[in-house]
């Protein structure tokens, strides 16, 4: 298996697990609305850029990034266990600048998290 394929698989696994853990398992009240949009793992597998869709409010964004940065050691330990990885990359959190371009993304993500079908909100009630 070549290293780029492994890197892609690890990136996707990290994105899924981090999304679950951040959304449902971290209890830090400073962490606001967050969605993991992308994880880019370096070729040497030592670093991972974790791109996040965050609140539109700059203060909330900063608070969320700081809280996640403080939780990164906990998150790495959990990832090592859950993904059975010998070495989990260092996590570096950053706002995904492209996620703000599409204002509906947050709305769509909320709807997905709540498990609502697409037309349920607009059907006559």
Secondary structure, DSSP 4 states (H G I P E B T S, - for coil): --HHHHHHHHHHHHHHHHHHIIIII---TT--S-EEEEEEE-TTSSEEEEEEE--SSHHHHHHHHHHHHHHHHHHHHHHHHHHT-SSPPEEEEEE-TTTTTSTHHHHHHHHHHHT--TTGGGS--
